[in-house]
Amino acid sequence: MRMIYCPGVERWVSLRSYLNGIALAKANPDATFKQGITCWWPCTGREIMRQFRAGLHDRINQAVPCTRRGL
């Protein structure tokens, strides 16, 4: 099972749960969620999408080979 670390809750979550959360935030940009991806305080769906895009760009710019991701 693929896992992703979420610093906002300081734990590893499954990729499926992570993507379901992103889809929920994307579908509800004005809703307030309990915490964001990178923070523990309440965030709107719009802020969560901004955090997701920032993390995505960071992973792209790190240029980590696919075989070494998640280690």
Secondary structure, 3 states (H helix, E strand, C coil): CCEEEECCCCEEEEHHHHHHHHHHHHHCCCCEECCCCCCCCCEEHHHHHHHHHHHHHHHHHHCCCHHHCCC
